[in-house]
């Protein structure tokens, strides 16, 4: 479900339903990159869309040997810090859980704080409630406290969101997020502190002064974009139901230039995570064994696909 990279170039990868953390590479074995199981988190409960979700490597990993995890338990969704191989130490608990809409992405921003995306847990009222952790983008310190400068004095950075699975900062340090819509529109949002993105009163372009409209919308059949990565002046969103990558070019002021370009359409099935590797390549994972693929998973599923990034942030040969 989640991918991030250690200082030595190896990836740490989460599996939602098994609760496993895997280490991938950087050494090559006879069949490609070496893959080893680091550990399995026994407290993970893979209910519905929940389980072991996002992973973020500490910016100070060389000193603290710490990664951060977002996962579902019997009681809640929570964020924990972990030294690989040891027991997780929860830093934020009580994020509402249900069978759907868990959010689950974690990423450190350019400011050094940890950002987390949460879903509305199947109840849109959470998204407009500033006292709820659900349906939000949260910003916190590495020990789980609200980060200084948060707009409401709590963990909330932005709200009015249905279910956000992808976060990425562009080359101007602007935060972008993918959002699963309901039945009509999926979204790409430019996130600003304190902004209200309208759910459940608005799906897609709300055209209401109370809400911030998305930068891009797609019909849900073409999108359900999950992972998001920034490649210089481009963004790349990995889509589940749409079974493709969407590549978008940004202008200097944060607008999307022209129409998004579809890539890898129906080539690899449902695409989940997108992460920029230390060597400049783009890693994309598939999610074809979650029971939602139209047709049968390929024998080699699930997979990590590595794509070459060309000068300027475009996607080249795989």
C-alpha positions, 0 to 999 in steps of 0.5 A: 500500500505504501512505499518510502525509501531508506538512506541506503536506497532500499525501499520499505513497502507496506502490505495492507491486508497482511500487516507486513513491512518489506525491504526491497533492494537496493541489492540485486539478487538472481531474480532482481531486487532482493525482497525481505520481510522486516516484520509483521504488525500483529495489531493490524486489523485489515477491516474492509479498506483498512489495514497497514497503510502509509509509511514515512521514513524519518528525515533523520533516519540516519540518527534515529532509525525511525519510520512512521506508520498509519494502520487500522486496529480493532478500535481505531486508525492510528499513527505510530513510530517504529524502529524496524524490528521493534514494537510500534509506539503510537503517537496519535490514536483515535482516528475514526475507522469503519469498513471504508474511507480510512485515508492512510497516507503519511509524508514528511513535508519540506517543513520537517513536519509529518502530514497524514491524510484521513478518510471520513470513515463513511460518515461525511459529517466528520469531514466538516467537524474540526473536532474530529480527526476524520476527513482531514489532512493532519500536520503533526510533530514527530511525537504526535503533537499538533505542529506549530502554526496549524490554523485551528490550534489542533492537528487539522491542516485542511478539512472537508475531504472524503478520502485522501490516499495521496500526498506530494509536494511540487518543486515550489513546496506546494502540497497536492492531494488526490481524493476519492469522490463518491459516484461522480468526480475524483479530485486533485486538490492543491492544499492550503492551510485552513481550507475547506474542500467541501465534502459532503456538500460538494463533490467535484467543483462546488462553485461555492465561496465557502469551499476550495474547488479542486484543481482537476476532476476526473470521472470516477471510471477514469481515475480513483487515483491513489498514490501521488508523486511530484517529478520536478514540474510534473505530478503523477497520480496512480489510479485504481479503477482507472488502471492508469497513471495521469501525468500533469504539468504544472505552471510556476503559479501552481495551475495545471497546464493543459489536459492531463496525459494518461499513461500505462492505460490497462497495462498493469491493472490497478495502480496504488502507490507512486513514489520517487526513488533516490535514483530519480526513477518512479516506483508504482505498485499494483493492487490487483489482489484486493478483490476489485480487479475486473478479470483475473490477476496476472500470475506475477501480481502484485508488482512494483513497476519502475519507470524512468523519469526524463529531464523535466519530470516526464515519464520515459521508458520502463 
